[in-house]
Amino acid sequence: MPLIPLYGHDSLRKRLAAQAADGTLPASLLLQGAAGIGKQRLALWLGQVLLCEAEGERPCGLCQDCRYSLQLQHPDLRWFFPRPRVAVGSDPALEEVQADYEETIKGRVEANGLYPRPDGSAGIFLHVAKLLTQMASRSPAMARRKVFVFGDAERLVPQAANPEAANALLKLLEEPPGDTTFILTSSEPGLLLPTIRSRVVAVRMSPLSEAAMRKFVSDPFAQAALPNQLPDDLLRVANGAPGSLIGAADRTASVKRAEQLLAAADAGREQRLRAAFAASAGKARGAFSDVLDALTVLLHERARSATARGDERTARRAVKAVPAVEEAKRAAEGNVNPQLVTARLLDQLSEAGR
């Protein structure tokens, strides 16, 4: 089964395709923008453009390179993204890492490229960077060049991975092989190491237009994966980010829990303790990390909303609270009880409000 077509981003696609055709496309790109707007799908499309051997407009969609790219079976188009953390102290063989990605990508292809966002505990770890380094040193297998797509590249940073992973990628970005293109994507580019950001050309992507969103929700592949709601309701919820509709129920639960934590932080000590003990004791670290991610989004939204209405005090409170949430995210990666992390976080959020 092929990937779902890429919807929207028409002007950007024309610009990138033109740069690829005349050889002016940067060797290392960073596609950045809101979560769920199709950054990784656009990156895979651009990989198809670069590998297509047809004359004239690319991608043609018909040549062998295009067919393999659309099925994510092209040996010169490699896609890396966050995966679950391996056991502490383990060092998986690169063959095992590659097999894990191949199996996961196979599942994503069977779902036509419609998949929920990896949970908050997933990351891009050192063994992945080692595999990338090995693959980048090889000559292309079919096409004239190789393309590496790195989804959610911010998860290379220390809070989600060994810092050596980011440093290994940095070395490749500093001196990329002449036959290789790196395409990174991120919805939180500020979390990338500054040294990485300085070595890529950033390209900002915008949410999809209403017309593009209507085409997406009308696609038979999409309809099989979307909530059973009217198209107008889906468009309103998505806000130009079709990916946000995949696994929406889990995200809604995370946002609701994050809202409860904010309410508890504004309440008394007893309410904060109750909210902390309501946290999972450790069996759902990914879900806990997703709640923390949602909490960061809510704080940013609160700051923007307060600034717009001239409420400087509330805006400052929200901004002051963000570092405490980031600290909690780092703590959640270790073998720390989420209840203890939540209790400390709520105390810090309460203090930020004073």
Secondary structure, 3 states (H helix, E strand, C coil): CCCCCCCCCHHHHHHHHHHHHHCCCCCEEEEECCCCCCHHHHHHHHHHHHHCCCCCCCCCCCCHHHHHHHCCCCCCEEEECCECCCCCCCCCCHHHHHHHHHHHHHHHHHCCCCCCCCCCCCECCHHHHHHHHHHHCCCCCCCCCEEEEECCHHHHCCCCCCHHHHHHHHHHHHCCCCCEEEEEEECCHHHCCHHHHCCCEEEECCCCCHHHHHHHHHCHHHHHHCCCCCHHHHHHHHCCCHHHHCCHHHHHHHHHHHHHHHHHHCCCHHHHHHHHHCCCCCCCHHHHHHHHHHHHHHHHHHHHHHHHCCCHHHHHHHHHHHHHHHHHHHHHHCCCCHHHHHHHHHHHHHHHCC
